[in-house]
Amino acid sequence: MAIFITGATGYLGSYATEWLLRNTDHDLALLVRAADYDAGVERLWRALQLHMQADEFHRHLDRICFICGDLSEPSLGISLADYDWLVSNAESVLHAAAALNFRSERACTNHNLRGTLSVVKLARAIQEDHPLRRFTLVSTVAVAGDRPGELVLEDEPLDWSRADFNPYTRTKKFCEHMVRELLPDVPCLHLRPSSVIGDSRFPETTQFDMIRAVCALSELPVLPFEPDVRLDVVNADWAGTGIAELHVREDLARDTYHLSAGTESRTVGEIAEALSSSLGRRVPRFAGQLTRPFEWASQGLARLPRPGGLQRLGALLSVFIPYVASDIVYDNERAVADLAASPVPFTSYGAAVYRYAKSVNFEFPYRALPEVLDLSNVPPSPVRPMA
């Protein structure tokens, strides 16, 4: 039996996949956009080379089944043989794939809504063949909607009267609703990360959108925010591995977790001071009255007819600024208690991620996968007992 995973080659998905390979003996069936096995291996190596060396990667391949397909295609674009194999052999589903296009209604509809419906239909077929151990949906804390200055608890139901930030959060909210409505007889888990930026253990990252926004804002002499606005940022090594650990845990009494910084969220002022101190800069001034004008200016840049640096920066900031300005904190007491670990404050590692992102010009230097001719001397990966 295998865990069926979507989004394994994504940023957070790579952390979950790495944890499962190193800490469990489960076989993994990975949905990948690839034409064949070799292309699947290449896509997975691009995702996992942030976490392991090539010799270890090669050794894990005998536990991985690549399911070639596409989230936006009917029946996930999976061949009939692979579909039937999954129905018979999947013991659980970890659905982490999504379109992170915050501005495109079409992309979010095709990938998040239609894709999740296809994954749910597959889960229904598996459940009719044999009981699914769990269906885990990786969502986002932002399904809570725009709730300025509030503390959002993990057990609060979806509030459909709240305004949504963008097409991404709107479609993810409906994905949660769809899972609850269509899989009432399946143990379901909803995991909601907040803004994920970097790894607290090392500066390297393959995901640059959020850190690009932080870099752009940190270089301004005046920040268009109040300094006491809280920003819920979480490190990928806590949130990503938490996704995997919660998915395989058998003793969960809850069905929803915020993988967030919670009440330990740092303020914009604290983050700016930490970055400025580490980078040897003067702390910027703050002007909360400029939030709306700055947001309008970013939206204007995002609408420039020709794509380019300014247009991309405007699109990024026009999405990022509403999150910052809303000053929302997402309670994480359940997640911290059940994972027996807390996220690391961004103020302690943000400068290292900033320096790395700038040093590689916001582009990870991917390496080709070398061949490993003799695996006999490769030590086994440590497998620790699950809590």
C-alpha positions, 0 to 999 in steps of 0.5 A, a space after each residue: 500500500 502507498 501514500 498517494 501524493 499530489 504536489 510532491 515536487 512543489 516547495 512545501 510538498 518537497 519537505 513533506 516528501 523528504 520527511 516521509 522518505 527519511 522517517 517512514 517506510 511507506 511507499 509513495 505514489 507521486 502525481 507528476 507532470 511528466 511524460 515518463 519515468 525518467 522525466 518524473 525522476 528529473 522533476 523530483 530531483 529538482 525538488 529534493 536536491 534542496 534536501 538531500 544528495 544524489 546518492 541518497 536520492 537514488 537509494 529512495 527511488 525504489 520506494 517511489 511510483 511515479 504517476 504521470 498526469 496533470 491536476 487540471 486534466 480530466 481524471 488527473 490525466 492518469 492512464 486507466 492502468 495507473 488509476 486502477 492501481 491507485 484505487 487498489 493500492 493507495 492507503 491514504 491521499 495527501 493532496 498538496 498540489 495547487 495553483 499559487 497564481 494569486 491573480 488568475 481566476 482561471 488558473 485557480 479554477 482549473 487547478 484548485 477547484 477542478 483538480 481537487 474535485 478529481 482528487 476527491 473522486 479518486 478518493 471516493 473510488 478508493 474508499 469504495 474499494 477499501 477504507 482510506 486511512 486518511 485524506 489530507 488537504 493542504 489548504 491555507 490560513 487565508 481561507 478565514 477571509 479578510 479579518 483585520 486585527 483578529 485572532 483566528 482560532 483553528 476550530 472556527 468554521 468557514 465564514 462565507 460572509 467574509 471577503 476573500 483576499 484573491 482567487 487563490 484563497 477563494 478557491 481553497 476555501 471551496 476546496 475545504 468545503 468540497 472535501 467535507 461535503 463529498 468525503 463524509 465517511 473518510 477521515 479528513 485532515 485540513 492543514 492550513 499553512 500561513 505565509 511560508 518563507 525560507 528554512 530556519 536551518 539553512 539559507 537556501 530556498 527554491 521558492 522566491 516570491 515571498 522573499 522577493 516581496 520582503 526584499 523589495 519592501 525592506 529596501 524602501 526608506 519608508 514602509 507603508 505600514 504601521 510598525 505594530 502590524 503583525 505578519 504571520 510568517 512560518 518556516 518551511 522546515 516546520 510547516 512542510 515536515 508538519 504536513 507529513 507528520 500529521 498525515 501519518 499520525 494515528 492519534 489525532 483527535 482534531 481535523 484542522 491545524 494552522 501551520 502558522 506562527 500564531 501569537 508569536 507572530 512578529 510585527 513588521 517593525 520587529 522584522 524590519 529592525 532585525 533585517 536592518 540590524 543583520 544587514 547593517 542598514 538604518 531601520 526604515 521609517 513607517 507611514 501607515 497612511 501610505 498603505 492604500 496609496 502604495 497598494 493602488 500603485 502596486 496594482 497599477 504596476 501589475 496592470 502594465 501591458 508588457 511583462 517585465 520587472 516592474 510589472 512582476 514586482 507590482 503583481 507580487 506586492 499587490 498580493 502581498 500588501 493586503 496580507 500584511 495590512 490586515 494584521 491577522 494572527 492565526 492561532 497555532 496551539 493545536 499544531 504546536 502541541 501535537 507536533 511538540 515543536 514550535 515554528 522559528 521566528 522569521 526575525 532569527 533567520 530572515 536575513 540569511 534567506 535575504 542574503 542568499 536570495 540576492 546572491 543567486 538573483 532569486 533563482 535557485 542553481 539547480 544541478 543535473 542528477 548524476 548517476 550513482 553506479 554503486 549504492 552498496 556503500 551508501 548508509 541508510 537514511 535515519 528513520 526515527 519512530 513517529 511520535 
